Amino acid sequence: MGGLFYNLGKLAGPKIRKAKWAYLAATAPKDEVIEAESIVGDDMACAVRKQFECCRSLEKVDLLRSIGSALGRCLKNNRRRYSFECIHSVEPQAFCLPGGFIFVSDSLIDLCEQGADQIAFVLAHEMAHVIEGHVMERMLSHSLIKAVMRAGHLRAATTGSLGQVGIRFLERAYSQENELRADTMGVRLAVAAGYNPAAMIDLFLRLEPLQKDDLLSQYFSTHPSCQRRIENIRRLRRNTSDS
């Protein structure tokens, strides 16, 4: 993904919105947090759309949205409005933004051979990051944000480097533990929507030989190994069948 999120920090909307979101995320009721999160995510999503071309394949766009809608219907007490957008990129990638904005590249859909079961897991994994608060966690984990919040100096968030802190942290990987947690929740959500969990293992088996590929080197440098993720999914399936 290169410097995507660093550049995104420059392009995203007014920095005061990020400050408001960060402040609310620490203090406000859940509904207010989600609303503020959505405002920031919307600004960032607009920036993504300026950086990437939209996928020109209506078939892929419709497939993505159809699978995303099926997954969304299986969420209980869901208060977010997820959006699923297909972008054109040579690099296979998928990422989520605050508020439930999820982007998947057409090349990743091709890597999945347009298989609904595998795409469902990709989307469910990204939705899990949003549900588990991993996006928020990365944006609020920096000491500068914490210092500003403790001091109550929200005005400081409109100047200096604070406006880009959260975006730069999104560029780094979530912790490997968070990635595995997102895999676990993603499997459960995909299965609840009627998708085959065996296809999720097939996806990682297909990815594994590509670990030295230049296009995927950054992905593999920041994620758990394919084997570890396969073992996690197999363990989850065993535990589910035993219960």
C-alpha positions, 0 to 999 in steps of 0.5 A: 500500500506504500504511502497511501495512508500518509498521503491520505492524511494530507488529503483528508478533511478538516483536522478539527473533525479528527480532533472531535472524533478522537475526543468523542471516542474517549468520552461519549456514548456509543452512538455519538462515537459512531457518528463522529467516527463516520464523519472522519471516515467519510472524509478519508473515503473521499480522499481514497476515491481521489487517489484510486480509479473506480473499478470499471467492472460492474460485475465485480462492483455488484459482487462486492456489494452483494456479498457485503450486504449479505454479511451486514444482514448477519450483524446483530445490533448493528448501528454502522452503515457499511459501504463496500467499494471496488478500486482499481489497483495492481496491488491486491489489497483490502482496507477499512476506514473509520465508520465502516468504509471498506475498499477492495482492489479489483486485483484482489478479487481476481486473486480470489478468482471472483469466488464469493466465499473467499471474498466474503472472508476478506470483507468480513475480516475488514468489518471485524477490524471496525467492529473490534475497534482496531481502527480507532485503537490505532488512531488513539494509541499515539502518545501525542493524541493522548496528551492532547486529550488529557490536557483538553487542548482540542485546538492543538489538533488543528495545527502541527502533526496531530492531524496526520498521526492517526492516518500514519498509524493506519499505514502500519499493521494492526498487531498480529493478535488483532489480525488473528482476532479479525480472522476469527470474527471474520470466519464466524460472520462469513459462516453466519451468512452462509459462506464456506469456511474451507474457502478461507483456507484455500485463499491463504493457500493461494497467497502463501506461494506469493509471499516473496512477490514484490506486490505483496511483500509489504502485506506479508511483512506486517501480517501473520504468516499464512500458515499461522492464519490457516492453523487459526481457522482450522482450530476455530472450525474444530472447536465449532464442530466439537461444541 
